[in-house]
Amino acid sequence: MSEGIEFYEEQTGVKKSRKYFYIINILLFVATFFTTTLSGVFWANRDPYQLYNFPAGLLYSFLLLSVISAHEFGHYFAARIHKVDVTLPFYIPFPFIFLNPFGTMGAVIKMKSRTQTRKSLFDIGIAGPISGWVMAMAILIYGYFTLPPISYLFKIHPEYQTTGIPTTGFTFGYNIVFYVFEKIFSGPKVFIPPMNEIYHYPFLCVGWFGLLITALNMMPVGQLDGGHISYTMFGENHKYLAYIVFGLLIFFGLAGLLPLVGLNYNFGSANWLVWSILIFFVIKIKHPPIVTDFHEPLGTFRTILGWISFIIFVISFCPVPILEN
């Protein structure tokens, strides 16, 4: 049990002391560790509801929680540096594998005081996805450097030795990072698993999921992390970028419906329509006007970092995240 933190009550500015009992954070973390481990067992093609299979999912769980924690504590420490009061991360377990085979819906922290400056909002917004992306890339690169031989996949699916490795089924979609890495690391003596099999490889699976999480958070709309970055960089003009990205989501969402009318073009996903609805009604397209010191420049370093974050969004974005064929 922690001794707690101090905060300033926004209405009065009076400093008060409260003890925060972190039991909820701990319980949610433990529950998420359990559900992500179950998912790791599932990805290993074993029964996740048999406890003796539990160790088979530990590596996946450890890697995934590392990415999520890097993201959330990036926000946390940036907020603390700027003396913005925030909670510790609340991890979100998801035990229903048939609905979400990754075992979690991520994590959230809550800012208990309103950010007041352009630089603080930028730093808090960008620190999370940059930290998570770096962790995901490190995991992904290590995974490619340590790819096991094809016999590893045959141990999971012995039938592939006679039927061959299928190229259909539950398939992760390409982003630019995965496409480039596949070209870099492929060779005559290296087996690169197809995208419908990488979930058997914990480093590749978590690396892919980490990039997806980053891309979702980096979308420059509303109060997503990318929205904070765009708003602090461009002020009121951020809305033009937000509307462009929102329009692209609708485009990719509608493209995902083409197979329903007999046009089998896989360059979109109906899931983006769900995201469009969520953004329009909940997240909002425009960022609320909560910064007033736009006369203070961000500075060269922050501006460059902001443009790098947009590049990260583009190379991590999957037009078709999941394909089942």
C-alpha positions in Angstrom: 0.0 0.0 0.0 1.4 3.3 -1.1 1.8 6.4 1.0 0.0 8.3 -1.8 0.6 11.5 -3.8 -0.2 15.1 -3.3 -2.3 17.1 -5.7 -3.7 20.6 -6.2 -7.5 20.9 -6.3 -8.2 22.8 -9.5 -11.1 24.9 -8.2 -9.3 26.3 -5.1 -5.6 25.8 -5.7 -5.4 24.5 -2.2 -2.8 21.8 -1.7 -4.3 18.7 -0.2 -2.9 15.3 0.8 -4.6 12.0 0.1 -3.6 8.5 0.3 -4.2 6.4 -2.8 -4.6 2.8 -2.2 -3.3 1.1 -5.4 -5.0 -2.2 -4.8 -7.2 -1.6 -7.9 -4.2 -1.0 -10.1 -2.5 -4.1 -8.8 -5.6 -6.3 -9.1 -6.2 -5.1 -12.7 -2.5 -5.7 -13.6 -2.6 -9.3 -12.1 -5.9 -10.0 -14.0 -4.4 -8.6 -17.2 -1.3 -10.7 -16.7 -3.6 -13.8 -16.4 -5.7 -13.0 -19.4 -2.8 -12.2 -21.7 -1.1 -15.4 -20.6 -4.2 -17.3 -21.5 -4.0 -15.6 -24.9 -0.3 -16.6 -25.2 -1.3 -20.2 -24.6 -4.0 -19.9 -27.3 -1.5 -18.4 -29.8 0.7 -21.4 -29.0 -2.1 -23.7 -30.3 -2.8 -25.2 -26.8 -5.9 -25.3 -24.7 -5.8 -22.0 -22.7 -8.2 -23.4 -20.0 -5.8 -26.1 -18.9 -3.5 -24.7 -16.2 -0.6 -27.0 -17.1 -0.4 -25.1 -20.4 0.0 -21.8 -18.5 3.8 -21.5 -18.9 3.4 -21.6 -22.7 1.9 -18.2 -22.6 4.2 -16.4 -20.2 6.6 -15.0 -22.8 3.8 -13.5 -24.9 2.3 -12.0 -21.7 5.6 -10.5 -20.5 6.3 -8.9 -23.9 2.8 -7.5 -24.4 2.7 -6.0 -20.9 6.1 -4.5 -21.5 4.8 -2.6 -24.6 1.7 -1.5 -22.8 3.6 -0.5 -19.7 6.2 1.4 -21.7 3.4 3.4 -23.3 1.5 4.2 -20.2 4.5 5.0 -18.0 5.8 7.3 -20.8 2.7 9.3 -20.2 3.0 9.0 -16.5 6.6 10.2 -16.1 6.1 13.0 -18.6 3.1 14.2 -16.6 5.1 14.0 -13.4 8.0 16.0 -14.9 5.5 18.7 -15.7 3.9 18.4 -12.3 0.6 17.3 -13.7 -1.2 14.9 -11.3 -2.0 11.5 -12.8 -3.0 8.1 -11.6 -0.9 4.9 -12.2 -2.0 2.8 -15.2 -5.3 0.9 -15.0 -4.7 -2.2 -17.0 -7.8 -3.6 -18.8 -8.1 -7.4 -18.9 -10.1 -9.1 -21.5 -10.7 -12.8 -20.8 -13.0 -13.6 -23.8 -10.6 -15.0 -26.3 -13.2 -15.6 -28.9 -13.9 -11.9 -29.0 -10.4 -10.5 -28.5 -7.5 -13.1 -28.7 -4.9 -10.6 -27.4 -6.2 -10.8 -23.9 -6.4 -7.1 -23.1 -7.8 -3.8 -24.2 -4.6 -2.0 -23.1 -4.4 0.4 -20.2 -5.3 3.9 -19.2 -4.1 6.6 -16.9 -6.2 9.5 -15.6 -4.9 13.1 -15.4 -6.4 14.5 -12.2 -5.4 18.1 -13.1 -5.8 19.9 -16.3 -2.7 20.6 -18.4 -2.2 24.3 -18.9 0.7 24.7 -21.3 1.4 23.9 -24.9 4.7 22.1 -24.1 3.3 20.0 -21.2 0.4 18.7 -23.3 2.8 17.9 -26.2 5.2 16.1 -24.0 2.6 14.1 -22.2 0.8 13.2 -25.5 3.9 12.1 -27.3 5.8 10.3 -24.5 3.4 7.4 -24.4 3.3 6.3 -28.0 6.9 7.0 -28.6 7.9 4.8 -25.6 5.5 2.0 -26.6 6.7 2.2 -30.3 10.4 1.9 -29.3 9.6 -1.1 -27.1 7.6 -2.7 -29.9 10.3 -2.1 -32.4 13.0 -3.5 -30.1 10.9 -6.7 -29.6 10.2 -7.0 -33.3 13.8 -6.6 -34.4 14.9 -9.1 -31.8 12.2 -11.5 -33.0 13.5 -11.2 -36.6 17.1 -11.7 -35.6 16.2 -14.8 -33.6 13.7 -16.5 -35.9 13.7 -20.2 -35.3 13.9 -22.7 -38.2 10.7 -24.1 -39.9 10.8 -27.1 -37.5 9.5 -24.7 -34.8 6.2 -24.3 -36.7 6.0 -28.0 -37.5 6.1 -28.8 -33.8 3.0 -26.6 -33.4 1.3 -27.9 -36.5 2.7 -31.3 -37.3 0.1 -31.6 -40.2 1.9 -28.9 -42.1 4.7 -31.4 -42.9 2.3 -33.2 -45.2 -0.2 -30.6 -46.2 2.2 -27.7 -46.5 1.9 -24.3 -44.8 -1.4 -22.7 -45.6 -1.6 -19.1 -46.8 -5.2 -18.5 -45.8 -7.1 -18.2 -42.5 -6.7 -15.7 -39.7 -4.1 -13.3 -41.0 -2.5 -10.2 -39.6 -2.3 -7.3 -42.1 0.8 -5.7 -43.4 2.1 -2.3 -42.4 5.1 -0.6 -43.9 7.4 -1.8 -41.0 6.5 -5.4 -41.4 6.7 -5.3 -45.2 10.2 -3.7 -45.0 11.4 -6.1 -42.3 10.2 -9.1 -44.3 12.3 -8.0 -47.3 15.4 -7.2 -45.1 15.5 -10.4 -43.2 14.4 -12.9 -45.9 17.0 -15.1 -47.3 17.6 -18.6 -48.7 18.4 -20.0 -45.2 15.8 -18.0 -43.3 12.2 -19.1 -42.9 10.0 -16.0 -42.6 6.6 -17.1 -41.4 3.6 -15.9 -43.4 1.3 -13.3 -41.8 -1.3 -16.0 -41.1 1.2 -17.8 -38.8 3.1 -15.1 -37.0 0.9 -15.3 -33.9 2.8 -18.5 -33.1 5.9 -16.3 -32.7 5.6 -14.2 -29.5 8.1 -11.6 -30.5 6.6 -11.0 -34.0 3.0 -11.2 -32.6 3.6 -8.7 -29.9 5.7 -6.4 -32.2 2.8 -6.4 -34.7 0.2 -5.7 -31.9 2.4 -3.0 -30.4 2.6 -1.2 -33.8 -1.1 -1.4 -34.1 -1.7 0.1 -30.7 0.8 2.9 -31.6 -1.0 3.6 -34.9 -4.4 3.8 -33.2 -3.1 6.2 -30.5 -1.1 8.3 -33.0 -4.2 9.1 -35.2 -4.2 12.9 -35.1 -7.8 13.3 -34.1 -9.6 14.4 -31.0 -8.0 13.6 -27.7 -6.0 10.7 -28.9 -2.3 11.0 -28.3 -1.9 12.0 -32.0 -4.6 14.6 -31.5 -2.7 16.2 -28.6 0.4 16.3 -30.7 -1.3 17.8 -33.8 -3.3 20.3 -31.7 -0.2 21.6 -29.9 1.8 21.8 -33.2 -0.8 23.5 -35.4 -3.3 25.1 -33.0 -6.8 25.6 -34.6 -5.4 24.4 -37.9 -5.1 20.9 -36.5 -8.7 20.4 -37.6 -7.8 20.1 -41.3 -5.4 17.2 -40.6 -8.0 15.6 -38.3 -10.7 15.8 -41.0 -8.4 14.3 -43.6 -7.5 11.3 -41.3 -11.2 10.9 -40.4 -12.1 10.8 -44.1 -9.4 8.2 -44.8 -10.8 6.0 -42.0 -14.2 6.1 -43.6 -12.6 5.3 -47.0 -10.8 2.3 -45.7 -14.0 1.3 -43.8 -16.1 1.4 -46.9 -13.4 -0.4 -48.8 -13.8 -3.3 -46.3 -17.4 -3.7 -47.4 -16.5 -4.3 -51.1 -16.5 -8.1 -50.7 -20.1 -7.9 -49.6 -21.0 -6.8 -53.1 -18.8 -9.3 -54.9 -15.7 -7.2 -55.2 -12.8 -9.0 -53.5 -10.4 -6.2 -53.0 -8.5 -6.4 -49.7 -7.4 -2.8 -49.0 -9.8 -1.9 -46.2 -11.6 -3.1 -43.2 -15.1 -2.5 -41.9 -13.6 -2.1 -38.5 -12.5 1.4 -39.5 -16.2 2.3 -39.7 -16.5 1.3 -36.1 -13.6 3.5 -35.3 -15.1 6.4 -37.3 -18.3 6.2 -35.3 -16.3 6.0 -32.0 -14.3 9.1 -33.0 -17.3 11.1 -34.2 -19.4 10.5 -31.1 -16.9 9.9 -28.3 -13.3 10.9 -29.1 -14.4 13.7 -31.4 -12.7 14.9 -34.5 -11.4 18.2 -33.2 -9.3 18.7 -30.1 -11.0 20.9 -27.4 -9.3 24.3 -27.0 -7.6 23.7 -23.6 -4.3 25.5 -24.4 -4.0 29.3 -24.4 -0.2 29.9 -24.6 0.3 29.3 -28.3 2.4 32.4 -28.4 5.1 30.2 -26.7 6.9 28.2 -29.5 7.3 24.5 -29.1 10.9 24.7 -30.2 12.9 22.9 -32.9 13.3 19.6 -31.0 9.7 19.2 -30.2 8.6 20.2 -33.7 10.9 17.6 -35.3 9.7 15.0 -32.8 6.1 15.8 -33.7 6.8 15.3 -37.4 8.6 12.0 -36.6 5.4 10.9 -34.7 3.4 11.4 -37.9 5.9 9.2 -39.8 5.6 6.6 -37.1 1.8 6.7 -37.5 2.0 6.2 -41.3 4.5 3.3 -41.2 2.7 1.5 -38.4 -0.9 1.9 -39.8 -2.6 -1.3 -41.1 -5.3 -0.6 -43.7 -6.4 -4.2 -43.2 -5.5 -5.1 -39.6 -7.1 -8.6 -39.6 -8.0 -10.6 -42.7 -9.9 -14.0 -42.6 -9.9 -15.7 -45.9 
